Amino acid sequence: MDEDVNPEPICELVVTGPRSSAMQRMIETLITERLVACGQRTDWVQSTFQWQGEIEHQPEERVRFHTRTTLVPTIAERVAELHPYEVPCVIALPIVVANPAYHRWVIAETVDTKTA
């Protein structure tokens, strides 16, 4: 097998939340726990959604994480514990192609809790 082939899938998780220091603390916690390799606070968005029967308009930010796909359920649980929202948005998008060195770095910086 070619050593540049990425055998373990990685993904990008997107989490939305309030524009606050709580989001930065969540990023740092997930990195410290080695659940994600990095977190990027990138997009400031105006979200419109229905919550408890009312239309809400909230300024939010999007945080992107890079991690092993196998860690998504564990990360979703941690986000639910750390996030200020009752029902945080957590979605995972597959990374189909990645720079092989970056892919290896993501794997090296995260720990699969099932095998650790």
C-alpha positions in Angstrom: 0.0 0.0 0.0 1.3 3.5 -0.9 2.4 5.3 2.3 0.6 8.4 1.1 -2.7 6.7 1.1 -4.7 7.9 4.1 -6.1 4.6 5.6 -7.9 6.2 8.6 -10.6 8.7 7.6 -10.6 12.2 9.0 -13.3 14.8 9.0 -14.2 18.4 9.6 -16.7 19.0 12.4 -18.6 22.2 12.3 -20.1 23.6 15.5 -22.1 26.8 15.7 -22.5 28.8 18.8 -22.6 32.3 20.4 -19.8 34.7 19.7 -18.2 34.2 23.1 -15.2 33.1 25.0 -17.0 29.9 25.7 -16.3 28.8 22.2 -12.6 29.4 22.6 -12.6 27.4 25.8 -14.4 24.5 24.1 -11.7 24.5 21.3 -8.9 24.5 23.9 -10.5 21.7 25.9 -11.0 19.4 22.9 -7.4 20.0 21.8 -6.1 19.3 25.4 -8.2 16.1 25.5 -6.6 15.2 22.1 -10.1 14.7 20.6 -9.3 17.3 17.8 -6.1 18.4 16.2 -7.1 22.0 15.7 -10.1 24.3 15.9 -10.7 27.4 13.8 -13.1 30.2 14.6 -13.7 31.3 11.1 -17.2 32.4 10.2 -19.4 35.0 11.8 -22.9 34.4 10.7 -26.4 35.6 11.4 -28.5 32.6 12.2 -32.3 32.4 11.9 -34.1 29.5 13.4 -37.2 28.4 15.2 -36.7 27.7 18.9 -39.6 26.9 21.3 -42.2 28.2 18.9 -40.5 31.5 18.2 -38.4 32.7 15.3 -34.9 33.6 16.6 -32.2 35.8 15.0 -28.8 35.3 16.6 -25.3 36.4 15.7 -23.2 33.2 15.9 -19.8 31.9 14.9 -18.8 28.7 13.2 -16.0 26.6 14.6 -14.3 24.0 12.4 -12.4 21.1 13.9 -10.2 18.5 12.2 -10.2 15.0 13.7 -10.5 11.3 13.2 -13.9 10.3 11.9 -14.1 7.6 14.7 -14.0 10.3 17.3 -17.1 12.1 16.1 -19.6 10.5 18.6 -17.2 11.2 21.6 -16.7 14.8 20.4 -20.5 15.3 20.0 -20.9 14.2 23.6 -18.2 16.6 24.9 -19.6 19.5 22.9 -23.0 18.9 24.5 -21.3 19.1 27.9 -19.2 22.2 27.1 -21.5 24.2 24.8 -23.7 26.9 26.2 -26.7 25.9 24.0 -29.2 23.3 25.1 -29.1 21.8 21.5 -25.8 22.6 19.8 -25.2 22.2 16.1 -22.5 19.6 15.5 -22.1 18.3 12.0 -19.4 16.2 10.4 -18.2 16.5 6.9 -15.9 13.9 5.3 -12.5 15.1 4.2 -12.2 13.2 0.9 -8.6 14.3 0.0 -6.0 15.9 2.3 -2.3 16.7 2.1 -0.8 13.3 3.3 1.5 15.1 5.8 -1.5 17.1 7.2 -3.6 13.9 7.4 -0.8 12.2 9.4 -0.5 15.2 11.7 -4.3 15.1 12.5 -4.0 11.4 13.3 -0.9 12.0 15.4 -2.5 14.8 17.4 -5.6 12.9 18.3 -6.1 9.8 20.4 -8.7 7.2 19.5 -10.2 6.6 23.0 -11.3 3.1 22.0 -7.8 1.9 21.4 -5.9 4.1 23.8 
